[in-house]
Amino acid sequence: MLIGICFVIGSVCFFYEGSVQLLIRPLIRLHRFIYFKRLPDTDQEA
């Protein structure tokens, strides 16, 4: 019984940590996209 509980807790922790790691890259990409959108456009001539 105790082994089963430990297994379930470990599985939940593993999947939660894995899902966080899978979200990091898209969040960084989204942050960079928003950041560069907010920068002034330097290609236009004044």
C-alpha positions as CSV (number, residue, x, y, z in Angstrom):
1,M,0.0,0.0,0.0
2,L,2.8,2.5,0.9
3,I,4.7,1.6,-2.2
4,G,1.6,2.4,-4.3
5,I,1.2,5.8,-2.6
6,C,4.9,6.6,-3.1
7,F,4.6,5.6,-6.8
8,V,1.5,7.9,-7.4
9,I,3.2,10.8,-5.6
10,G,6.4,10.3,-7.6
11,S,4.4,10.1,-10.9
12,V,2.5,13.3,-10.2
13,C,5.7,15.1,-9.3
14,F,7.5,13.8,-12.4
15,F,4.7,14.8,-14.8
16,Y,4.3,18.2,-13.2
17,E,8.0,18.9,-13.4
18,G,8.1,17.7,-17.0
19,S,5.1,19.8,-18.0
20,V,6.8,22.9,-16.5
21,Q,9.9,22.2,-18.5
22,L,7.9,21.8,-21.7
23,L,6.2,25.2,-21.1
24,I,9.5,27.1,-20.6
25,R,10.6,27.2,-24.2
26,P,7.2,28.5,-25.7
27,L,7.0,31.1,-22.9
28,I,10.5,32.4,-23.7
29,R,9.6,32.5,-27.4
30,L,6.4,34.4,-26.6
31,H,8.3,36.8,-24.4
32,R,10.9,37.6,-27.1
33,F,8.2,38.1,-29.7
34,I,6.3,40.6,-27.5
35,Y,9.6,42.3,-26.5
36,F,10.7,42.8,-30.1
37,K,7.2,44.0,-31.2
38,R,7.5,46.8,-28.6
39,L,10.9,48.0,-29.9
40,P,10.7,50.9,-32.3
41,D,11.1,50.0,-36.0
42,T,14.6,51.2,-37.0
43,D,14.2,50.2,-40.7
44,Q,12.1,53.2,-41.5
45,E,13.7,56.4,-42.7
46,A,12.8,59.5,-40.6
